[in-house]
């Protein structure tokens, strides 16, 4: 009897692996016919990253885009739920998508990767990203470059790309942002010169200030903070039923909040100021007046 029990215990990992393979196969078979089984998906996500990625191996290269897309999505979801070592394994598998033939998958996975910690990228992962930096025409090149800046890798490769003739200005801007994130003083100065010439309006707040916040540099954050002192109504409201312009500060506060330690007001899950916006603005202005040497948080992408 003892021998039988020991044999059964020894076979348990194989049984679990078999169940995983069966469940994953059934899940993707249903998906091919347009059926998404959410309960089954949650069950699949109870397996370890090691088990899951082993069973997803064939689906990463499936001929159907939606199947590949879901395989990478499951890897991303499980990776974020896992401890550091397993997160690195998930990141390694996700990086396979950089070379996918479908641009939508490339962009989706690069955005997923931005949610991981920089510590989740080992030397092998960094080498893959560094190698890809020279491919300036790849889909979603911006996201790749900004990811490199976030995890502090590829400086030499980025500088080499800057030397290329006829490099599009948009790529030069992305590279400057990434190098600024890594503390390159010349690129920080370049970015600030560009931004300081721009008028304050909705476009600045929506399309430029997020880039400054990404940089995580004092000069860039100070630029945003200084705009909070202006009471002019220069920005369009995010409320489509409101035609009157509003103070841009109400839109800037949620942008800079994640980048600053001990930020004095709360931001709700939708990304808006929680509570009375006028009171929040006054509180933020007072706080910055007393905390000029605030601490910038660099542990997240945005």
N, C-alpha and C positions, 0 to 999 in steps of 0.2 A: 504493500500500500504506500509506504514512504517513497519507494522508487517511482511509483506512478505520479504521486503529488509533485515530486521534484521535477519529473519530466514535464508535467503540465505547467509548472512555474517557468521552466526554461523555455517553453514554447510560447509563453504569453506575449513577448515582444513581437513574435512572428504573427500571432493572431491579430494583435493590434494593427500591425502593418498591413495585414490582409484586409482587415475591416476598412482601414483608411483607403486602400486602393479601390476597394469595392464602392465605397461611398463617393469618392472623388470621381470615379468612372461614371457612376449613376448620375451624379450632379451635372457633369459636363454633357452627358448624353441628353439629359432633359434640356440643358441650355441650348444645345444645337437646334432643338425643335421649338425654341422660343419660350421655354418654361423656366422661370427662376424660382427655385425652392429655397426660400430664405431660411427656413428651419434647418434644412440640410446644410446650408452654407455655414450657419452658426456651429453646427456639429463638426464640420470640417475644420473650423478655426480652433477647436479644442485640442487638436494635435500639435505637437511641437513643430518648430520651424524646420528642424531636420527631417521629420516625417513628411511634413507638408511639401517642402520643396522637392523631395525625392519623388513624390507622387505627381507633382506638377511638371516635372522635367519635360515630358512629351508635349505638354500643352503650351509651353513657352515658345515652341516652334511650330505650332499648329497652323494650317493653311488659312483658317478662318480668323479674321481680325478680332472679332468679339470674344473668341475663345482665348486668344493670347492676352487680350486686354484683361479678362477676368482672372486669368492665372497670375498676372502681375499684381492685380488688385488684391487678391487673397494673400499674396506674399507680403505686400505692403501692410495690410491690416494685421496680419499675424506678427510681422516684424515689430510694429509699434507696441504691441502688447507684451513683448518679450524682454528678457534681461539682455544686458549689453552684448555678450558673446553671440547669442542667437540673433540679435539685431544686426550684427555685422554680417552674419550669414545671409540674412534677408537682403541687406544692402548689396552684397555681392551678386545675388541672383537678379535683383532689380536692375543692376547696371548692364545686364545683358540686353535690356530693352533699348539702350542707346543706339544700337545698331539695327533696330527693327525697321522693316521696310515701310511701316505705316507711321507717318509723322504724328498722328494723334496719340499713338501709344508712346512715342518718344517724349512728347510734351507732358503727357499725363504722369509718366514714371519720373521724369525729372522733377516735377512739382511734388510728387510723393517723397522723393529723396530729400527734398528741402525740409521735410518735417522730422527727419532723424537728427540725432546729435552729431556734431562733428567727430566725436570720439567713436562713433559707430563705423567710421570709414577707416579701414586698416591700410597698410602700405599698398597692398594689391589693388584695393578700390581706388586709391589715389592715383596709382599708375595708370589705370584705365581712363580716368578723367583727364589726366595730363596728356595722354596720347590723343584723345579726342579734341583737345583744344585747337589744334591746327586745322581741323575740318570746319572752316568758317561757314560753309554753305549747308551744313547739316541742319535738319529741322530743329527749331527751338534752341538755336545756338545761344541766345540770351540766357535761357535757364541753365544751360550747362556752365557758362562762364560765371554766372552769379553763384551757382552751387560751388564752383571751385574757390571763389572768394570767401564764401561762408566757411568752408572747411579748411581754408588756408593752405591751398595746394596749387601748383602749376604756375608759380611766378615767372619762371624762365620761359615757359611756353607762351604765356600771355604777352610778355615783353617781345618775344620773337614775332608774334602775330602783329603787334603794333608797328613793326618795321615793314610790313608788307605794303607794296604799292597798291593804290586804289582800294584800300580797305574802307568799306562803307562807314560813314560817320556813326551810324547806329551801333555797329560793332565796336568802334573805337570807344563809344560812350559806355557800353556794357563792360568792356575790358577795364576802362578807367575806374568804374565803380568797384569791380572785383579787386583790383590792385589797391584801391583806397581802403576797402574793407580789411585788407592785409597790412595796412599802415604805410603805404607808399606815399610819401609826402608830396612828391611832384604831381602825382595823379589826384591827390586830394585837392591841391591848389588848382589844378586844371578843372576839376568838376565844379568847384566853388566859383571860379571865374565865369563859367558857363551859366550857372544858375543865377548869380547876382545880377545878370543883365536882363532877366526875364520879369515881365509884369506880374503883379500879384492878382491872380484870378482863379477860377475853378480849374482851369487846365493845369496851372502850377501845382495846385493842391492834389489833384487827382493823378497826374502823370509824372511829376517831378519830385515832389516831396517824399513819396514812398521810396524813391531811389536814394534820397539823402538819408532817410532813416535806415535803410539797408546798410549804408556805409559804416554806421556805428562809430563815427568820428565826431569829436567835440565841435569842430567848426561846422559840420553839417547839421548836427542837432541844435546848436546855438542859432543857426540861421532859422530853423523852424520855430524855436522858442521866441526869438525876437519878433516874429510875425504875430505872436499872441497879444502883443501890446497895442496893436492897431485896432481901432473900433470901426473902421470903415467897412461898409457892407459891399464886398467885392465878389462874393461867391454865390453861385446859384444854389438854391435849396435842394436837398435830396428828395424833398416832398414834391411830387409832380403836380400837386394841386396848388402849390404855392409859387406864384410868379415873382414875388418880391425877393430881392437878393438878401443874403445874410452875412454875418461876420464870419470870415474864413476860419477864425480861431475855433469855432465849434466843430469844424471838420478836421482841423490840425491836431487837436487834443487826442482823439482816438488813434491817430497815426503814430504819435510819439510815445504814447503810454507804455506799449510793450517793451520799449527800448530803454526805459529809465527805471532804476531801482527805487522802491518806495514811492511810486507815483501817487500824488495826493487824492486823486478822484478815481472812482470805479468806472469801468467800461463794461457795458452789458454784453451778453453773448452775440447780439446782432452787430456789435462793433460801434455802437453809439454811446454817448455819454449817459451814464445812469443818473437819473434825477434831474434837477433843475439845471439847465445848461448855463444860465447866466451866473448862478451861484458857483457852479463848477469852474467857470472861466476865472472868476475873481479869486477863487481858492488856488487855482493853478498859478496865476500871476503872483500871488503873495508867496507861494511856496518857492518859485524860482528866484524871486527877489532875495530870499533867505538861503537858498541852496544853489548858488552859482556853480559850485564844484560837485554837481550831481554825478552819480555813478551810472555809466552806460552799460547795459546788459548785452552781452555778445553771445549768449548761449542759444539763441534762436535765430532763424533765418531772417525773419522780419520783426 
